[in-house]
């Protein structure tokens, strides 16, 4: 079996998968959507009770079993081994839509080589530059409060702030239509950069840990340089503290909304790469006596610290934009997944030689994303390689062909997500929310109650040389499953159907597709349990379960 070629390869690979677009892209927009500081409270609670303990759990499982997600759970707890299959389904959905985000970053990167950045003024983004304020043709479902406000209250020549907002969601980048029933035509520019993203991923991953581990030395470290530059520039902008105050001041009334809690749980699991089999696979390439507990503490601190750092950079830029436009923080930008692609490009315009900084920024975004894409792809290949060794390890060319076919399949699925509607279905239903919390709860039950928390502590002591305190055992057995289940129930009771930017309501068949994506992974755990029980030997149910 492959092993990491250097002692820092695993640490950087985990940082690469854990520190990614989830920190720089997803965390800020969820903070903004859920009332700024109000989001930080449930986020930190989930990190302490569920995020860090499950991170440690998954890495330790991989290091102990030397197997990918599917086979490792089969060996530890056959009755609930559907956890591994569910993880494989979730990581496939994640790969399909995560690469699309990278394609957007590449698109912006190539646009940055122009003599003038396309989003620097409205003449580059509006179809008819001759439009005067009050005559801008904007689809009503966009919900771009800032753009409309500025269009009605400022001369056209002063619309540089709104140009960033226009450039992101309109047809010039994504060609967003009026609804999911009209996906529009194929955008060849985006199809091309999406293919480029998958080609880079394939060429990096096909050699396994040797190439992936070395790539992490650059992809996992360079983004911090750019992030610190943007943070320093952001906090020196006029009005920056208005945004930072909004970021760190909790709106307690928001804590009564189920969406805040489900978003907090989703963000922790998404950014920590939990329940998708990645950490199990990465841990399986470790030496048996590697101190995985030490690595967990380091990576958790880096992960959450990066998220909070990125939040300061984003909200500093939003505070400046709100001051510049004379609007409140709530109305400064659309509260959607494109928030980072609004605030960061605006901040880049304020740096000298903006084209250079724009290129470096979108290289940073791409590197953050590609590091996660690489490890997610490696995890899926590892799990499938354990199941079908003759296909993925039976020869050099078999593995190359199998991996190429898998990457191309993900690319074809990603072509449907050129806009936002399908991507948001994958994000909301297929690879986050219910699916991650459901899988996490069963992981804790499997180790805490079926395999045995004390028995697993014996395994950890044998690997790292000492026995951890009771914190992890209590979280696995009680706190984490209770918290995860409570968030799921809370969200079901106050379920609010998915909308785009709070203005576009998905049709019933759109929600049906979304729930189909969610159930395709959720149902794997009970189905696998039923299958195992039916095959098990024994005269009574107690004997059958003990046999399993």
C-alpha positions as CSV (number, residue, x, y, z in Angstrom):
1,X,0.0,0.0,0.0
2,X,1.1,3.6,-0.7
3,X,2.7,5.5,2.1
4,X,3.5,9.2,2.5
5,X,7.0,9.9,1.2
6,X,7.7,12.6,3.8
7,X,6.7,13.1,7.4
8,X,4.9,16.4,6.6
9,X,3.0,15.1,3.6
10,X,0.1,13.8,5.6
11,X,-0.1,17.0,7.6
12,X,-0.1,19.2,4.5
13,X,-2.6,16.9,2.7
14,X,-5.0,17.2,5.6
15,X,-4.5,20.9,5.7
16,X,-5.0,21.0,2.0
17,X,-8.3,19.1,2.2
18,X,-9.5,20.8,5.4
19,X,-8.3,24.4,4.5
20,X,-9.9,25.2,1.2
21,X,-12.8,27.0,-0.5
22,X,-14.9,26.0,2.5
23,X,-12.9,28.6,4.5
24,X,-12.4,31.4,2.1
25,X,-15.6,31.0,0.0
26,X,-18.2,29.2,2.0
27,X,-17.6,30.4,5.6
28,X,-17.9,34.2,4.9
29,X,-21.1,33.9,2.9
30,X,-22.7,31.7,5.6
31,X,-21.7,34.2,8.2
32,X,-23.1,37.0,6.2
33,X,-26.3,35.2,5.5
34,X,-26.9,34.2,9.1
35,X,-26.3,37.5,10.8
36,X,-22.5,37.8,11.1
37,X,-21.4,37.1,14.7
38,X,-24.5,35.0,15.4
39,X,-23.2,32.3,13.2
40,X,-19.9,32.1,15.1
41,X,-21.5,30.8,18.3
42,X,-23.1,27.6,16.9
43,X,-20.1,27.2,14.6
44,X,-17.7,27.0,17.5
45,X,-20.0,24.7,19.5
46,X,-20.1,22.2,16.6
47,X,-16.3,22.5,16.2
48,X,-15.7,21.6,19.8
49,X,-18.4,18.9,20.3
50,X,-18.5,17.3,16.9
51,X,-15.9,18.6,14.4
52,X,-12.6,17.9,16.2
53,X,-13.7,14.6,17.8
54,X,-14.9,13.1,14.5
55,X,-11.9,14.4,12.6
56,X,-9.7,12.5,15.1
57,X,-12.0,9.5,14.8
58,X,-11.7,9.2,11.0
59,X,-7.9,9.7,10.9
60,X,-7.4,7.1,13.6
61,X,-9.7,4.6,11.8
62,X,-7.7,5.0,8.6
63,X,-4.3,4.7,10.3
64,X,-5.5,1.6,12.2
65,X,-7.2,-0.3,9.4
66,X,-4.9,0.8,6.5
67,X,-8.1,0.8,4.3
68,X,-10.3,3.4,2.6
69,X,-13.7,4.5,3.9
70,X,-15.7,1.5,2.5
71,X,-13.5,-1.4,3.6
72,X,-12.5,0.2,6.9
73,X,-16.1,0.3,8.2
74,X,-16.7,-3.2,7.0
75,X,-13.8,-4.4,9.1
76,X,-14.7,-2.4,12.2
77,X,-18.5,-2.6,12.3
78,X,-20.1,-4.7,9.5
79,X,-23.7,-4.0,10.6
80,X,-23.3,-0.2,10.0
81,X,-20.7,-0.5,7.2
82,X,-23.1,1.4,5.0
83,X,-21.3,4.5,6.4
84,X,-18.5,3.9,4.0
85,X,-20.8,3.6,1.0
86,X,-22.7,6.8,2.0
87,X,-19.3,8.6,2.3
88,X,-18.4,7.5,-1.2
89,X,-21.7,8.8,-2.6
90,X,-21.3,12.1,-0.8
91,X,-17.7,12.6,-2.0
92,X,-18.7,11.9,-5.6
93,X,-21.3,14.7,-5.4
94,X,-18.8,17.0,-3.8
95,X,-16.3,16.4,-6.6
96,X,-18.9,17.1,-9.2
97,X,-19.8,20.6,-8.0
98,X,-16.6,21.5,-6.2
99,X,-14.7,21.5,-9.6
100,X,-17.3,24.0,-10.9
101,X,-16.2,26.5,-8.3
102,X,-12.6,26.0,-9.5
103,X,-13.7,26.6,-13.1
104,X,-15.2,30.0,-12.0
105,X,-11.9,30.9,-10.4
106,X,-10.0,30.0,-13.5
107,X,-12.4,32.0,-15.6
108,X,-11.8,35.1,-13.4
109,X,-8.0,34.4,-13.6
110,X,-8.0,34.5,-17.3
111,X,-10.1,37.6,-17.4
112,X,-7.5,39.2,-15.1
113,X,-5.0,39.3,-17.9
114,X,-6.9,42.1,-19.7
115,X,-5.6,45.6,-19.9
116,X,-8.5,46.6,-17.6
117,X,-10.2,44.3,-15.2
118,X,-13.7,43.5,-16.7
119,X,-15.4,44.3,-13.4
120,X,-13.5,47.6,-12.9
121,X,-16.4,49.6,-14.4
122,X,-19.9,49.0,-15.6
123,X,-19.0,49.6,-19.3
124,X,-17.3,46.2,-19.2
125,X,-20.2,44.3,-17.6
126,X,-23.4,45.9,-18.9
127,X,-24.7,44.8,-22.2
128,X,-25.7,48.3,-23.2
129,X,-23.4,50.9,-21.7
130,X,-25.7,53.6,-22.8
131,X,-28.3,52.7,-20.2
132,X,-28.8,55.5,-17.7
133,X,-29.6,55.0,-14.1
134,X,-33.2,53.7,-13.6
135,X,-33.1,51.9,-17.0
136,X,-31.0,48.9,-16.1
137,X,-32.5,45.6,-17.3
138,X,-32.0,43.3,-14.4
139,X,-33.9,40.0,-13.9
140,X,-36.2,40.4,-11.0
141,X,-35.2,37.1,-9.2
142,X,-31.6,38.2,-8.9
143,X,-32.3,40.0,-5.6
144,X,-29.2,42.3,-6.1
145,X,-30.2,44.9,-3.6
146,X,-26.9,46.7,-3.9
147,X,-26.8,46.9,-7.7
148,X,-30.4,48.3,-7.9
149,X,-29.8,50.8,-5.1
150,X,-26.6,52.2,-6.7
151,X,-28.1,52.2,-10.2
152,X,-30.9,54.4,-9.0
153,X,-28.8,56.7,-6.8
154,X,-25.5,57.2,-8.6
155,X,-24.2,58.4,-12.0
156,X,-23.3,55.6,-14.4
157,X,-19.6,56.6,-14.3
158,X,-19.6,56.0,-10.5
159,X,-20.9,52.4,-10.7
160,X,-17.6,50.6,-10.2
161,X,-18.8,49.2,-6.9
162,X,-22.0,47.8,-8.5
163,X,-20.0,46.5,-11.5
164,X,-18.5,43.8,-9.3
165,X,-22.0,42.8,-8.3
166,X,-23.2,42.8,-11.8
167,X,-20.3,40.9,-13.2
168,X,-20.8,37.9,-10.9
169,X,-24.4,36.7,-11.3
170,X,-25.5,38.0,-14.6
171,X,-25.1,36.4,-18.0
172,X,-21.6,37.7,-18.4
173,X,-20.2,35.0,-16.1
174,X,-22.9,32.4,-15.4
175,X,-25.7,33.4,-17.8
176,X,-28.2,32.9,-15.0
177,X,-31.7,32.3,-16.3
178,X,-35.1,32.9,-14.8
179,X,-35.3,29.5,-13.2
180,X,-34.1,25.9,-13.0
181,X,-36.5,24.9,-15.8
182,X,-34.4,26.9,-18.2
183,X,-30.7,25.9,-17.9
184,X,-29.7,27.9,-20.9
185,X,-27.1,27.0,-23.4
186,X,-23.6,25.5,-22.9
187,X,-21.1,28.2,-22.0
188,X,-18.0,27.1,-23.8
189,X,-15.6,29.2,-21.8
190,X,-16.8,27.7,-18.6
191,X,-16.9,24.2,-20.1
192,X,-13.2,24.7,-21.2
193,X,-11.9,25.9,-17.8
194,X,-13.9,23.1,-16.1
195,X,-12.1,20.6,-18.3
196,X,-8.8,22.2,-17.5
197,X,-9.5,21.9,-13.8
198,X,-10.2,18.1,-14.1
199,X,-7.1,17.6,-16.3
200,X,-4.9,19.2,-13.7
201,X,-6.5,17.1,-11.0
202,X,-6.0,13.9,-13.0
203,X,-2.4,14.6,-13.9
204,X,-1.6,15.3,-10.2
205,X,-3.5,12.4,-8.6
206,X,-2.8,9.5,-10.9
207,X,0.5,8.7,-9.3
208,X,-1.1,8.5,-5.8
209,X,0.5,9.8,-2.6
210,X,3.8,10.5,-4.2
211,X,2.6,13.3,-6.5
212,X,-0.3,14.4,-4.3
213,X,1.8,14.8,-1.2
214,X,4.4,16.9,-3.0
215,X,1.8,19.1,-4.6
216,X,0.5,20.0,-1.2
217,X,3.8,21.8,-0.3
218,X,2.8,24.6,-2.6
219,X,-1.0,24.4,-2.9
220,X,-1.5,24.3,0.9
221,X,0.9,27.1,1.8
222,X,0.8,29.8,-0.9
223,X,-2.8,30.9,-0.3
224,X,-1.9,32.2,3.2
225,X,0.4,34.8,1.7
226,X,-2.4,36.2,-0.4
227,X,-4.9,36.0,2.3
228,X,-2.7,38.0,4.7
229,X,-2.2,40.7,2.0
230,X,-5.9,41.0,1.4
231,X,-6.6,41.1,5.2
232,X,-4.0,43.9,5.7
233,X,-5.4,45.9,2.8
234,X,-9.0,45.3,3.9
235,X,-8.7,46.5,7.5
236,X,-7.1,49.8,6.2
237,X,-10.0,50.7,4.0
238,X,-12.5,53.4,5.0
239,X,-15.5,51.8,6.7
240,X,-13.8,48.5,7.2
241,X,-14.5,48.4,10.9
242,X,-18.2,48.7,10.1
243,X,-18.0,45.3,8.5
244,X,-15.8,43.8,11.1
245,X,-18.2,45.0,13.9
246,X,-21.1,43.3,12.0
247,X,-18.9,40.2,11.7
248,X,-18.1,39.8,15.4
249,X,-21.3,41.2,17.0
250,X,-23.8,38.3,17.5
251,X,-27.5,38.9,16.7
252,X,-28.9,36.6,19.3
253,X,-32.4,36.4,17.7
254,X,-30.8,34.6,14.8
255,X,-30.0,31.6,17.0
256,X,-33.7,30.7,17.0
257,X,-33.6,30.1,13.3
258,X,-33.0,26.5,12.3
259,X,-31.0,27.5,9.2
260,X,-28.3,29.0,11.4
261,X,-27.7,25.7,13.1
262,X,-27.9,23.5,10.0
263,X,-25.5,25.9,8.2
264,X,-23.1,25.8,11.2
265,X,-23.1,22.1,11.3
266,X,-22.8,21.9,7.5
267,X,-19.9,24.3,7.4
268,X,-17.9,22.5,10.1
269,X,-18.3,19.1,8.4
270,X,-17.7,20.7,4.9
271,X,-14.6,22.6,5.8
272,X,-13.2,19.8,8.0
273,X,-13.9,17.3,5.1
274,X,-15.8,15.0,7.5
275,X,-18.0,12.0,6.6
276,X,-16.8,11.9,3.0
277,X,-14.1,9.3,3.5
278,X,-11.2,11.6,2.8
279,X,-9.6,11.6,6.3
280,X,-9.9,7.8,6.5
281,X,-8.1,7.4,3.2
282,X,-5.4,10.0,4.0
283,X,-4.9,8.4,7.5
284,X,-4.5,4.9,5.9
285,X,-1.2,6.0,4.2
286,X,0.3,6.9,7.7
287,X,2.8,4.9,9.6
288,X,1.0,2.8,12.3
289,X,2.6,4.7,15.2
290,X,2.1,8.2,13.8
291,X,0.8,10.7,16.4
292,X,-2.6,11.3,14.8
293,X,-3.9,13.1,17.9
294,X,-1.2,15.8,17.6
295,X,-2.0,16.2,13.9
296,X,-5.7,16.6,14.6
297,X,-5.1,19.4,17.1
298,X,-2.8,21.2,14.6
299,X,-5.1,20.8,11.6
300,X,-8.2,21.8,13.6
301,X,-6.5,25.0,14.8
302,X,-5.3,25.9,11.3
303,X,-8.7,25.1,9.8
304,X,-10.9,27.2,12.0
305,X,-8.3,29.9,12.3
306,X,-8.2,30.2,8.5
307,X,-12.0,30.5,8.4
308,X,-12.1,33.3,10.9
309,X,-9.2,35.0,9.2
310,X,-11.0,34.9,5.9
311,X,-14.1,36.3,7.5
312,X,-12.2,39.4,8.7
313,X,-10.9,39.9,5.1
314,X,-14.3,39.5,3.6
315,X,-16.2,41.7,6.1
316,X,-13.6,44.4,6.0
317,X,-14.2,44.7,2.2
318,X,-18.0,44.5,2.8
319,X,-17.8,47.3,5.3
320,X,-15.9,49.5,2.8
321,X,-18.5,48.7,0.1
322,X,-21.4,49.6,2.4
323,X,-19.7,52.9,3.4
324,X,-18.9,53.7,-0.2
325,X,-22.5,53.0,-1.4
326,X,-24.3,54.4,1.7
327,X,-26.2,51.3,2.5
328,X,-26.5,49.1,5.5
329,X,-24.4,45.9,5.9
330,X,-27.5,43.8,5.3
331,X,-28.0,45.3,1.9
332,X,-24.4,45.6,0.6
333,X,-24.4,42.3,-1.4
334,X,-26.4,39.3,-2.4
335,X,-26.3,36.8,0.4
336,X,-25.4,33.9,-1.8
337,X,-22.5,31.5,-2.6
338,X,-21.0,34.2,-4.9
339,X,-20.2,36.6,-2.0
340,X,-16.5,35.9,-2.0
341,X,-16.4,36.6,-5.8
342,X,-17.9,40.0,-5.1
343,X,-16.0,41.2,-2.1
344,X,-12.5,39.9,-3.0
345,X,-12.5,41.2,-6.6
346,X,-13.7,44.6,-5.3
347,X,-10.8,44.6,-2.8
348,X,-8.3,43.7,-5.5
349,X,-9.3,46.8,-7.5
350,X,-8.0,48.9,-4.7
351,X,-4.5,47.5,-4.8
352,X,-1.8,49.0,-7.0
353,X,-1.3,47.0,-10.3
354,X,-4.7,45.5,-9.8
355,X,-4.3,43.0,-12.7
356,X,-1.3,41.4,-10.9
357,X,-3.1,41.1,-7.6
358,X,-6.2,39.8,-9.3
359,X,-4.1,37.1,-11.0
360,X,-2.5,36.2,-7.7
361,X,-5.8,36.2,-5.8
362,X,-7.5,33.8,-8.3
363,X,-4.4,31.6,-8.3
364,X,-4.9,31.5,-4.5
365,X,-8.6,30.5,-4.9
366,X,-7.7,27.9,-7.4
367,X,-5.0,26.4,-5.2
368,X,-7.3,26.3,-2.2
369,X,-9.8,24.4,-4.3
370,X,-7.5,22.1,-6.2
371,X,-5.9,20.9,-3.0
372,X,-9.3,19.8,-1.7
373,X,-10.2,18.3,-5.1
374,X,-7.0,16.3,-5.2
375,X,-7.5,14.7,-1.8
376,X,-11.2,14.1,-2.4
377,X,-10.4,12.3,-5.7
378,X,-7.6,10.4,-4.0
379,X,-10.1,9.3,-1.3
380,X,-12.6,8.0,-3.8
381,X,-9.9,6.2,-5.8
382,X,-8.6,4.6,-2.6
383,X,-12.0,3.3,-1.5
384,X,-12.7,1.9,-5.0
385,X,-9.2,0.5,-5.2
386,X,-9.9,-1.5,-2.0
387,X,-13.1,-2.9,-3.5
388,X,-11.7,-3.5,-7.0
389,X,-7.9,-3.9,-6.7
390,X,-7.7,-5.6,-10.1
391,X,-9.0,-2.5,-11.8
392,X,-7.2,0.3,-9.9
393,X,-4.0,-1.6,-8.8
394,X,-3.8,-4.4,-11.4
395,X,-1.6,-2.5,-13.7
396,X,-0.4,1.0,-14.6
397,X,-2.7,1.5,-17.6
398,X,-5.8,0.0,-16.0
399,X,-5.5,2.6,-13.2
400,X,-4.9,5.4,-15.6
401,X,-7.9,4.5,-17.7
402,X,-10.2,3.9,-14.7
403,X,-9.2,7.3,-13.2
404,X,-9.6,9.1,-16.5
405,X,-13.1,7.6,-16.9
406,X,-14.1,8.7,-13.4
407,X,-12.8,12.2,-13.8
408,X,-14.6,12.5,-17.1
409,X,-17.9,11.3,-15.6
410,X,-17.5,14.0,-12.9
411,X,-16.8,16.6,-15.6
412,X,-20.0,15.6,-17.5
413,X,-22.1,16.1,-14.4
414,X,-20.4,19.4,-13.7
415,X,-21.4,20.7,-17.1
416,X,-25.0,20.9,-15.9
417,X,-23.9,23.4,-13.2
418,X,-22.7,26.3,-15.3
419,X,-25.3,28.4,-13.6
420,X,-26.3,28.3,-9.9
421,X,-29.5,26.4,-9.7
422,X,-28.2,22.8,-10.1
423,X,-25.1,23.5,-8.2
424,X,-27.1,24.8,-5.2
425,X,-29.2,21.6,-5.2
426,X,-26.0,19.5,-5.0
427,X,-24.6,21.8,-2.3
428,X,-27.8,22.0,-0.2
429,X,-29.0,18.4,-0.5
430,X,-26.4,16.1,-1.9
431,X,-23.2,17.0,-0.1
432,X,-24.1,18.9,3.1
433,X,-26.8,19.4,5.7
434,X,-28.8,16.3,6.4
435,X,-26.4,13.9,4.7
436,X,-23.3,14.9,6.6
437,X,-25.0,15.1,10.0
438,X,-26.7,11.8,9.5
439,X,-23.5,10.0,8.5
440,X,-21.6,11.6,11.4
441,X,-24.2,10.5,13.9
442,X,-23.9,6.9,12.8
443,X,-20.1,7.0,12.8
444,X,-20.2,8.0,16.5
445,X,-22.8,5.3,17.3
446,X,-20.7,2.7,15.4
447,X,-17.5,3.4,17.4
448,X,-19.1,4.5,20.7
449,X,-21.7,1.7,21.1
450,X,-21.0,-1.1,18.6
451,X,-17.2,-1.4,18.4
452,X,-16.8,0.1,21.9
453,X,-15.2,3.4,22.9
454,X,-12.9,1.8,25.4
455,X,-11.8,-0.8,22.9
456,X,-11.1,2.0,20.3
457,X,-9.1,3.9,23.0
458,X,-7.0,0.7,23.4
459,X,-6.3,0.9,19.6
460,X,-5.3,4.6,19.8
461,X,-3.0,3.9,22.8
462,X,-1.3,1.2,20.9
463,X,-0.7,3.5,17.9
464,X,0.3,6.8,19.6
465,X,1.8,5.4,22.8
466,X,-0.6,7.0,25.3
467,X,-4.3,7.1,26.2
468,X,-6.2,10.3,25.4
469,X,-8.4,11.9,28.0
470,X,-12.1,11.2,28.3
471,X,-13.1,14.2,26.1
472,X,-13.1,12.3,22.8
473,X,-14.8,9.2,24.2
474,X,-17.6,11.3,25.7
475,X,-18.1,13.2,22.5
476,X,-18.2,10.1,20.3
477,X,-20.6,8.3,22.6
478,X,-22.9,11.1,23.8
479,X,-22.4,14.7,22.9
480,X,-21.7,14.5,19.1
481,X,-24.6,12.2,18.1
482,X,-27.0,14.1,20.4
483,X,-26.0,17.5,19.0
484,X,-26.0,16.3,15.4
485,X,-29.4,14.6,15.8
486,X,-30.8,17.7,17.6
487,X,-29.8,19.9,14.6
488,X,-31.4,17.5,12.2
489,X,-34.7,17.4,14.2
490,X,-34.7,21.2,14.7
491,X,-34.3,21.7,10.9
492,X,-37.0,19.2,10.1
493,X,-39.5,20.8,12.4
494,X,-38.8,24.3,11.0
495,X,-37.9,23.2,7.5
496,X,-37.8,26.0,5.0
497,X,-37.5,24.9,1.3
498,X,-34.4,25.9,-0.6
499,X,-34.5,29.2,-2.4
500,X,-32.0,31.1,-4.5
501,X,-31.0,34.4,-2.9
502,X,-34.2,34.3,-0.8
503,X,-36.1,35.3,-3.9
504,X,-36.4,32.4,-6.4
505,X,-38.4,29.4,-5.2
506,X,-37.5,26.1,-6.7
507,X,-40.4,24.1,-8.2
508,X,-41.6,20.9,-6.6
509,X,-39.7,18.7,-9.0
510,X,-36.5,20.6,-8.2
511,X,-36.9,19.8,-4.6
512,X,-37.7,16.2,-5.5
513,X,-34.3,16.0,-7.3
514,X,-32.6,17.5,-4.3
515,X,-34.1,15.0,-1.9
516,X,-33.3,12.2,-4.3
517,X,-29.6,13.3,-4.1
518,X,-29.8,13.4,-0.3
519,X,-31.5,10.0,0.1
520,X,-29.1,8.3,-2.3
521,X,-26.5,8.5,0.5
522,X,-28.7,8.5,3.6
523,X,-30.5,5.3,2.7
524,X,-27.2,3.3,2.2
525,X,-26.7,2.9,6.0
526,X,-30.1,1.2,6.8
527,X,-30.1,-0.7,3.5
528,X,-26.7,-2.2,4.2
529,X,-27.7,-3.0,7.8
530,X,-30.8,-4.9,6.6
531,X,-28.7,-6.8,4.0
532,X,-26.2,-7.8,6.7
533,X,-28.9,-8.9,9.1
534,X,-30.6,-11.0,6.4
535,X,-27.3,-12.8,5.6
536,X,-26.1,-13.2,9.2
537,X,-26.3,-16.6,11.0
538,X,-28.1,-17.1,14.3
539,X,-31.3,-18.3,15.9
540,X,-32.3,-15.1,17.7
541,X,-31.9,-11.4,16.8
542,X,-29.4,-11.0,19.7
543,X,-27.2,-13.7,18.2
544,X,-27.6,-12.2,14.7
545,X,-26.5,-8.7,15.9
546,X,-23.6,-10.1,17.9
547,X,-22.5,-12.1,14.9
548,X,-22.5,-8.8,12.8
